[in-house]
């Protein structure tokens, strides 16, 4: 019998809130009946600004991308990311370094990009520039 449990999105959000509040990993693990390693992985992903615990394929990120969250590949420059505009139904490529946003109706990814397993979905806080956070 597999004793590993999949945490719901709601429980993941609760764990992230408790981590932000400064609760110990051990306390959170006991509260949700998971290992401290699991809580540590959530904390690490949170500190990197990543929504998912594992870097993965573009396809496995699709449900989060559809909600309009920013996404990118790890091997790309850190200031470059994309997101889907829910209101206009197009993609935007954002370069925080240059301040440019480019509207894209289609995205031209290489075959290497499409097959890569290093895609991440980010929080908006992770891609905000210092001017945007003030």
Buried (B, 14 or more C-beta within 10 A) or exposed (E): EEEEEEBEEEBBEBBBEBBEEEBEBEEBBEBBEBEBEBBBBBBEBBEEBBBBBEBBEBEBBEEBBEEEBBBBBEEEEEBBBBBBEEEEEEBBBBEBEEEEEEEEEEEEEEEEBEEBEBBBBBBEEBBBEEEEEE
